[in-house]
Amino acid sequence: MTPLASRFPSPEQSPGFILWHLTHAWQRTVRAALTPHDLTHVQFVLLATLTAHETPLTQRQLAESASTDPMMTSQVVRALEKKGLLERQPHPKDGRAILLAPTTGGKDLITNANRSVEDADESFFAALGATGTHQLTALLATLRHSHQQPR
């Protein structure tokens, strides 16, 4: 067998390889934190995004704000509506548009779920300490900004 040609002596020295593994580990951690709340990660993100806005959003605005695929957003919105966590409202200025707003139950649930996710994050990143976590956050924000797609 011929070894894979790589600029890294081992996969563990590749930032992409490490990020891939850590992403999966972090997603498992968040999924476990959200299970008691009966939310998927994307449901959590969309409901949190909707709750964070002071005014209702259209589905397109929600997808843009959460950086999610519009088709997937549509499916998740239907699931959240079925669970009674968000409601559709007529747009006051555009008769064709529908606004989305969290219900009281949705706001209560997302508040509790957010605590669980923040606790999970704190535990996941604990090995870095407060300073290391702050530094990692700054580095990740730099990467995110450099790869952000124009809207």
CNS distance restraints for C-alpha pairs under 8 A (distance, minus, plus):
assign (resid   8 and name CA) (resid  13 and name CA) 6.03 0.50 0.50
assign (resid   8 and name CA) (resid  14 and name CA) 6.17 0.50 0.50
assign (resid   9 and name CA) (resid  13 and name CA) 6.94 0.50 0.50
assign (resid  10 and name CA) (resid  14 and name CA) 7.29 0.50 0.50
assign (resid  11 and name CA) (resid  17 and name CA) 6.16 0.50 0.50
assign (resid  11 and name CA) (resid  18 and name CA) 7.82 0.50 0.50
assign (resid  12 and name CA) (resid  17 and name CA) 6.69 0.50 0.50
assign (resid  12 and name CA) (resid  18 and name CA) 6.24 0.50 0.50
assign (resid  13 and name CA) (resid  17 and name CA) 7.83 0.50 0.50
assign (resid  13 and name CA) (resid  18 and name CA) 7.59 0.50 0.50
assign (resid  14 and name CA) (resid  18 and name CA) 6.31 0.50 0.50
assign (resid  15 and name CA) (resid  19 and name CA) 5.97 0.50 0.50
assign (resid  16 and name CA) (resid  20 and name CA) 6.03 0.50 0.50
assign (resid  17 and name CA) (resid  21 and name CA) 6.36 0.50 0.50
assign (resid  18 and name CA) (resid  22 and name CA) 6.07 0.50 0.50
assign (resid  19 and name CA) (resid  23 and name CA) 5.85 0.50 0.50
assign (resid  20 and name CA) (resid  24 and name CA) 6.46 0.50 0.50
assign (resid  21 and name CA) (resid  25 and name CA) 6.34 0.50 0.50
assign (resid  22 and name CA) (resid  26 and name CA) 5.94 0.50 0.50
assign (resid  23 and name CA) (resid  27 and name CA) 6.03 0.50 0.50
assign (resid  24 and name CA) (resid  28 and name CA) 6.25 0.50 0.50
assign (resid  25 and name CA) (resid  29 and name CA) 6.34 0.50 0.50
assign (resid  26 and name CA) (resid  30 and name CA) 6.23 0.50 0.50
assign (resid  26 and name CA) (resid 124 and name CA) 7.08 0.50 0.50
assign (resid  27 and name CA) (resid  31 and name CA) 5.94 0.50 0.50
assign (resid  28 and name CA) (resid  32 and name CA) 6.16 0.50 0.50
assign (resid  29 and name CA) (resid  33 and name CA) 6.34 0.50 0.50
assign (resid  29 and name CA) (resid 120 and name CA) 6.49 0.50 0.50
assign (resid  29 and name CA) (resid 124 and name CA) 7.48 0.50 0.50
assign (resid  30 and name CA) (resid  34 and name CA) 6.19 0.50 0.50
assign (resid  30 and name CA) (resid  41 and name CA) 7.19 0.50 0.50
assign (resid  30 and name CA) (resid 117 and name CA) 6.03 0.50 0.50
assign (resid  30 and name CA) (resid 120 and name CA) 6.45 0.50 0.50
assign (resid  30 and name CA) (resid 121 and name CA) 7.67 0.50 0.50
assign (resid  31 and name CA) (resid  35 and name CA) 6.11 0.50 0.50
assign (resid  31 and name CA) (resid  40 and name CA) 6.79 0.50 0.50
assign (resid  31 and name CA) (resid  41 and name CA) 6.37 0.50 0.50
assign (resid  32 and name CA) (resid  36 and name CA) 7.78 0.50 0.50
assign (resid  33 and name CA) (resid 113 and name CA) 7.69 0.50 0.50
assign (resid  33 and name CA) (resid 116 and name CA) 5.63 0.50 0.50
assign (resid  33 and name CA) (resid 117 and name CA) 5.84 0.50 0.50
assign (resid  33 and name CA) (resid 120 and name CA) 6.42 0.50 0.50
assign (resid  34 and name CA) (resid  38 and name CA) 6.42 0.50 0.50
assign (resid  34 and name CA) (resid  39 and name CA) 5.55 0.50 0.50
assign (resid  34 and name CA) (resid  40 and name CA) 6.61 0.50 0.50
assign (resid  34 and name CA) (resid  41 and name CA) 7.15 0.50 0.50
assign (resid  34 and name CA) (resid  44 and name CA) 7.92 0.50 0.50
assign (resid  34 and name CA) (resid 113 and name CA) 6.34 0.50 0.50
assign (resid  34 and name CA) (resid 116 and name CA) 7.12 0.50 0.50
assign (resid  34 and name CA) (resid 117 and name CA) 7.08 0.50 0.50
assign (resid  35 and name CA) (resid  39 and name CA) 6.18 0.50 0.50
assign (resid  35 and name CA) (resid  40 and name CA) 7.41 0.50 0.50
assign (resid  37 and name CA) (resid 109 and name CA) 7.17 0.50 0.50
assign (resid  37 and name CA) (resid 113 and name CA) 6.28 0.50 0.50
assign (resid  39 and name CA) (resid  43 and name CA) 5.82 0.50 0.50
assign (resid  39 and name CA) (resid  44 and name CA) 6.04 0.50 0.50
assign (resid  40 and name CA) (resid  44 and name CA) 6.16 0.50 0.50
assign (resid  41 and name CA) (resid  45 and name CA) 6.25 0.50 0.50
assign (resid  42 and name CA) (resid  46 and name CA) 6.12 0.50 0.50
assign (resid  42 and name CA) (resid  76 and name CA) 7.56 0.50 0.50
assign (resid  43 and name CA) (resid  47 and name CA) 5.98 0.50 0.50
assign (resid  43 and name CA) (resid  76 and name CA) 6.25 0.50 0.50
assign (resid  43 and name CA) (resid  77 and name CA) 7.92 0.50 0.50
assign (resid  43 and name CA) (resid  80 and name CA) 7.05 0.50 0.50
assign (resid  44 and name CA) (resid  48 and name CA) 5.87 0.50 0.50
assign (resid  44 and name CA) (resid 110 and name CA) 7.05 0.50 0.50
assign (resid  44 and name CA) (resid 113 and name CA) 7.66 0.50 0.50
assign (resid  45 and name CA) (resid  49 and name CA) 5.98 0.50 0.50
assign (resid  45 and name CA) (resid  66 and name CA) 6.94 0.50 0.50
assign (resid  46 and name CA) (resid  50 and name CA) 6.09 0.50 0.50
assign (resid  46 and name CA) (resid  62 and name CA) 7.15 0.50 0.50
assign (resid  46 and name CA) (resid  63 and name CA) 7.91 0.50 0.50
assign (resid  46 and name CA) (resid  66 and name CA) 6.40 0.50 0.50
assign (resid  46 and name CA) (resid  73 and name CA) 7.81 0.50 0.50
assign (resid  46 and name CA) (resid  77 and name CA) 7.97 0.50 0.50
assign (resid  47 and name CA) (resid  51 and name CA) 6.02 0.50 0.50
assign (resid  47 and name CA) (resid  80 and name CA) 7.96 0.50 0.50
assign (resid  47 and name CA) (resid  85 and name CA) 7.91 0.50 0.50
assign (resid  47 and name CA) (resid  86 and name CA) 7.79 0.50 0.50
assign (resid  47 and name CA) (resid 102 and name CA) 7.00 0.50 0.50
assign (resid  47 and name CA) (resid 106 and name CA) 7.35 0.50 0.50
assign (resid  47 and name CA) (resid 110 and name CA) 6.81 0.50 0.50
assign (resid  48 and name CA) (resid  52 and name CA) 6.01 0.50 0.50
assign (resid  48 and name CA) (resid 110 and name CA) 6.17 0.50 0.50
assign (resid  48 and name CA) (resid 114 and name CA) 7.90 0.50 0.50
assign (resid  49 and name CA) (resid  53 and name CA) 6.67 0.50 0.50
assign (resid  49 and name CA) (resid  62 and name CA) 7.20 0.50 0.50
assign (resid  49 and name CA) (resid  65 and name CA) 7.15 0.50 0.50
assign (resid  49 and name CA) (resid  66 and name CA) 6.26 0.50 0.50
assign (resid  50 and name CA) (resid  56 and name CA) 7.13 0.50 0.50
assign (resid  50 and name CA) (resid  57 and name CA) 7.06 0.50 0.50
assign (resid  50 and name CA) (resid  62 and name CA) 6.75 0.50 0.50
assign (resid  50 and name CA) (resid 100 and name CA) 7.62 0.50 0.50
assign (resid  50 and name CA) (resid 101 and name CA) 6.53 0.50 0.50
assign (resid  50 and name CA) (resid 102 and name CA) 6.59 0.50 0.50
assign (resid  51 and name CA) (resid 101 and name CA) 7.41 0.50 0.50
assign (resid  51 and name CA) (resid 102 and name CA) 6.07 0.50 0.50
assign (resid  51 and name CA) (resid 107 and name CA) 6.44 0.50 0.50
assign (resid  51 and name CA) (resid 110 and name CA) 7.90 0.50 0.50
assign (resid  53 and name CA) (resid  57 and name CA) 7.88 0.50 0.50
assign (resid  55 and name CA) (resid 101 and name CA) 7.64 0.50 0.50
assign (resid  56 and name CA) (resid  99 and name CA) 5.60 0.50 0.50
assign (resid  56 and name CA) (resid 100 and name CA) 5.27 0.50 0.50
assign (resid  56 and name CA) (resid 101 and name CA) 4.84 0.50 0.50
assign (resid  57 and name CA) (resid  61 and name CA) 5.73 0.50 0.50
assign (resid  57 and name CA) (resid  62 and name CA) 5.95 0.50 0.50
assign (resid  57 and name CA) (resid  99 and name CA) 5.15 0.50 0.50
assign (resid  57 and name CA) (resid 100 and name CA) 5.28 0.50 0.50
assign (resid  57 and name CA) (resid 101 and name CA) 6.92 0.50 0.50
assign (resid  58 and name CA) (resid  62 and name CA) 6.19 0.50 0.50
assign (resid  58 and name CA) (resid  97 and name CA) 7.01 0.50 0.50
assign (resid  58 and name CA) (resid  98 and name CA) 5.92 0.50 0.50
assign (resid  58 and name CA) (resid  99 and name CA) 4.54 0.50 0.50
assign (resid  58 and name CA) (resid 100 and name CA) 5.87 0.50 0.50
assign (resid  59 and name CA) (resid  63 and name CA) 6.21 0.50 0.50
assign (resid  59 and name CA) (resid  70 and name CA) 7.72 0.50 0.50
assign (resid  59 and name CA) (resid  73 and name CA) 7.39 0.50 0.50
assign (resid  59 and name CA) (resid  74 and name CA) 7.10 0.50 0.50
assign (resid  59 and name CA) (resid  98 and name CA) 7.61 0.50 0.50
assign (resid  59 and name CA) (resid  99 and name CA) 7.06 0.50 0.50
assign (resid  59 and name CA) (resid 100 and name CA) 6.81 0.50 0.50
assign (resid  60 and name CA) (resid  64 and name CA) 6.20 0.50 0.50
assign (resid  60 and name CA) (resid  70 and name CA) 6.59 0.50 0.50
assign (resid  61 and name CA) (resid  65 and name CA) 5.96 0.50 0.50
assign (resid  62 and name CA) (resid  66 and name CA) 6.02 0.50 0.50
assign (resid  62 and name CA) (resid  73 and name CA) 7.96 0.50 0.50
assign (resid  63 and name CA) (resid  67 and name CA) 5.67 0.50 0.50
assign (resid  63 and name CA) (resid  68 and name CA) 4.93 0.50 0.50
assign (resid  63 and name CA) (resid  69 and name CA) 6.34 0.50 0.50
assign (resid  63 and name CA) (resid  70 and name CA) 5.53 0.50 0.50
assign (resid  63 and name CA) (resid  73 and name CA) 6.06 0.50 0.50
assign (resid  64 and name CA) (resid  68 and name CA) 6.58 0.50 0.50
assign (resid  64 and name CA) (resid 151 and name CA) 7.64 0.50 0.50
assign (resid  68 and name CA) (resid  72 and name CA) 7.27 0.50 0.50
assign (resid  68 and name CA) (resid  73 and name CA) 6.44 0.50 0.50
assign (resid  69 and name CA) (resid  73 and name CA) 5.98 0.50 0.50
assign (resid  70 and name CA) (resid  74 and name CA) 6.22 0.50 0.50
assign (resid  71 and name CA) (resid  75 and name CA) 6.64 0.50 0.50
assign (resid  72 and name CA) (resid  76 and name CA) 6.23 0.50 0.50
assign (resid  73 and name CA) (resid  77 and name CA) 5.94 0.50 0.50
assign (resid  74 and name CA) (resid  78 and name CA) 6.38 0.50 0.50
assign (resid  75 and name CA) (resid  79 and name CA) 6.46 0.50 0.50
assign (resid  76 and name CA) (resid  80 and name CA) 6.18 0.50 0.50
assign (resid  77 and name CA) (resid  81 and name CA) 6.04 0.50 0.50
assign (resid  77 and name CA) (resid  86 and name CA) 7.77 0.50 0.50
assign (resid  78 and name CA) (resid  82 and name CA) 6.14 0.50 0.50
assign (resid  79 and name CA) (resid  83 and name CA) 6.34 0.50 0.50
assign (resid  80 and name CA) (resid  84 and name CA) 6.36 0.50 0.50
assign (resid  80 and name CA) (resid  85 and name CA) 5.33 0.50 0.50
assign (resid  80 and name CA) (resid  86 and name CA) 5.96 0.50 0.50
assign (resid  81 and name CA) (resid  85 and name CA) 5.69 0.50 0.50
assign (resid  81 and name CA) (resid  86 and name CA) 4.99 0.50 0.50
assign (resid  81 and name CA) (resid  87 and name CA) 5.94 0.50 0.50
assign (resid  84 and name CA) (resid 103 and name CA) 7.02 0.50 0.50
assign (resid  84 and name CA) (resid 105 and name CA) 7.31 0.50 0.50
assign (resid  84 and name CA) (resid 106 and name CA) 7.21 0.50 0.50
assign (resid  85 and name CA) (resid 102 and name CA) 5.83 0.50 0.50
assign (resid  85 and name CA) (resid 103 and name CA) 5.30 0.50 0.50
assign (resid  85 and name CA) (resid 104 and name CA) 7.63 0.50 0.50
assign (resid  85 and name CA) (resid 105 and name CA) 5.88 0.50 0.50
assign (resid  85 and name CA) (resid 106 and name CA) 3.98 0.50 0.50
assign (resid  85 and name CA) (resid 107 and name CA) 7.64 0.50 0.50
assign (resid  86 and name CA) (resid 100 and name CA) 6.69 0.50 0.50
assign (resid  86 and name CA) (resid 101 and name CA) 5.48 0.50 0.50
assign (resid  86 and name CA) (resid 102 and name CA) 4.05 0.50 0.50
assign (resid  86 and name CA) (resid 103 and name CA) 4.92 0.50 0.50
assign (resid  86 and name CA) (resid 106 and name CA) 6.19 0.50 0.50
assign (resid  87 and name CA) (resid 100 and name CA) 5.76 0.50 0.50
assign (resid  87 and name CA) (resid 101 and name CA) 5.48 0.50 0.50
assign (resid  87 and name CA) (resid 102 and name CA) 6.19 0.50 0.50
assign (resid  87 and name CA) (resid 103 and name CA) 6.28 0.50 0.50
assign (resid  88 and name CA) (resid  98 and name CA) 6.23 0.50 0.50
assign (resid  88 and name CA) (resid  99 and name CA) 5.57 0.50 0.50
assign (resid  88 and name CA) (resid 100 and name CA) 4.76 0.50 0.50
assign (resid  88 and name CA) (resid 101 and name CA) 6.56 0.50 0.50
assign (resid  89 and name CA) (resid  98 and name CA) 5.70 0.50 0.50
assign (resid  89 and name CA) (resid  99 and name CA) 4.96 0.50 0.50
assign (resid  89 and name CA) (resid 100 and name CA) 6.20 0.50 0.50
assign (resid  89 and name CA) (resid 101 and name CA) 7.48 0.50 0.50
assign (resid  90 and name CA) (resid  95 and name CA) 7.02 0.50 0.50
assign (resid  90 and name CA) (resid  97 and name CA) 6.79 0.50 0.50
assign (resid  90 and name CA) (resid  98 and name CA) 4.97 0.50 0.50
assign (resid  90 and name CA) (resid  99 and name CA) 6.02 0.50 0.50
assign (resid  91 and name CA) (resid  95 and name CA) 6.15 0.50 0.50
assign (resid  91 and name CA) (resid  96 and name CA) 7.62 0.50 0.50
assign (resid  91 and name CA) (resid  97 and name CA) 5.48 0.50 0.50
assign (resid  91 and name CA) (resid  98 and name CA) 5.24 0.50 0.50
assign (resid  91 and name CA) (resid  99 and name CA) 5.67 0.50 0.50
assign (resid 102 and name CA) (resid 106 and name CA) 5.29 0.50 0.50
assign (resid 102 and name CA) (resid 107 and name CA) 6.06 0.50 0.50
assign (resid 103 and name CA) (resid 107 and name CA) 6.22 0.50 0.50
assign (resid 104 and name CA) (resid 108 and name CA) 6.23 0.50 0.50
assign (resid 105 and name CA) (resid 109 and name CA) 6.03 0.50 0.50
assign (resid 106 and name CA) (resid 110 and name CA) 6.04 0.50 0.50
assign (resid 107 and name CA) (resid 111 and name CA) 6.16 0.50 0.50
assign (resid 108 and name CA) (resid 112 and name CA) 6.52 0.50 0.50
assign (resid 109 and name CA) (resid 113 and name CA) 6.00 0.50 0.50
assign (resid 110 and name CA) (resid 114 and name CA) 5.73 0.50 0.50
assign (resid 111 and name CA) (resid 115 and name CA) 6.50 0.50 0.50
assign (resid 112 and name CA) (resid 116 and name CA) 6.51 0.50 0.50
assign (resid 113 and name CA) (resid 117 and name CA) 6.22 0.50 0.50
assign (resid 114 and name CA) (resid 118 and name CA) 6.03 0.50 0.50
assign (resid 115 and name CA) (resid 119 and name CA) 6.08 0.50 0.50
assign (resid 116 and name CA) (resid 120 and name CA) 6.12 0.50 0.50
assign (resid 117 and name CA) (resid 121 and name CA) 6.08 0.50 0.50
assign (resid 118 and name CA) (resid 122 and name CA) 6.11 0.50 0.50
assign (resid 119 and name CA) (resid 123 and name CA) 6.25 0.50 0.50
assign (resid 120 and name CA) (resid 124 and name CA) 6.00 0.50 0.50
assign (resid 121 and name CA) (resid 125 and name CA) 6.07 0.50 0.50
assign (resid 122 and name CA) (resid 126 and name CA) 5.78 0.50 0.50
assign (resid 125 and name CA) (resid 129 and name CA) 7.27 0.50 0.50
assign (resid 125 and name CA) (resid 133 and name CA) 6.43 0.50 0.50
assign (resid 126 and name CA) (resid 130 and name CA) 7.61 0.50 0.50
assign (resid 126 and name CA) (resid 133 and name CA) 7.81 0.50 0.50
assign (resid 128 and name CA) (resid 132 and name CA) 4.65 0.50 0.50
assign (resid 128 and name CA) (resid 133 and name CA) 5.56 0.50 0.50
assign (resid 129 and name CA) (resid 133 and name CA) 6.03 0.50 0.50
assign (resid 130 and name CA) (resid 134 and name CA) 6.17 0.50 0.50
assign (resid 131 and name CA) (resid 135 and name CA) 6.19 0.50 0.50
assign (resid 132 and name CA) (resid 136 and name CA) 6.04 0.50 0.50
assign (resid 133 and name CA) (resid 137 and name CA) 6.06 0.50 0.50
assign (resid 134 and name CA) (resid 138 and name CA) 6.29 0.50 0.50
assign (resid 135 and name CA) (resid 139 and name CA) 6.25 0.50 0.50
assign (resid 136 and name CA) (resid 140 and name CA) 6.05 0.50 0.50
assign (resid 137 and name CA) (resid 141 and name CA) 6.04 0.50 0.50
assign (resid 138 and name CA) (resid 142 and name CA) 6.27 0.50 0.50
assign (resid 139 and name CA) (resid 143 and name CA) 6.41 0.50 0.50
assign (resid 140 and name CA) (resid 144 and name CA) 6.04 0.50 0.50
assign (resid 141 and name CA) (resid 145 and name CA) 6.03 0.50 0.50
assign (resid 142 and name CA) (resid 146 and name CA) 6.21 0.50 0.50
assign (resid 143 and name CA) (resid 147 and name CA) 6.27 0.50 0.50
assign (resid 144 and name CA) (resid 148 and name CA) 5.86 0.50 0.50
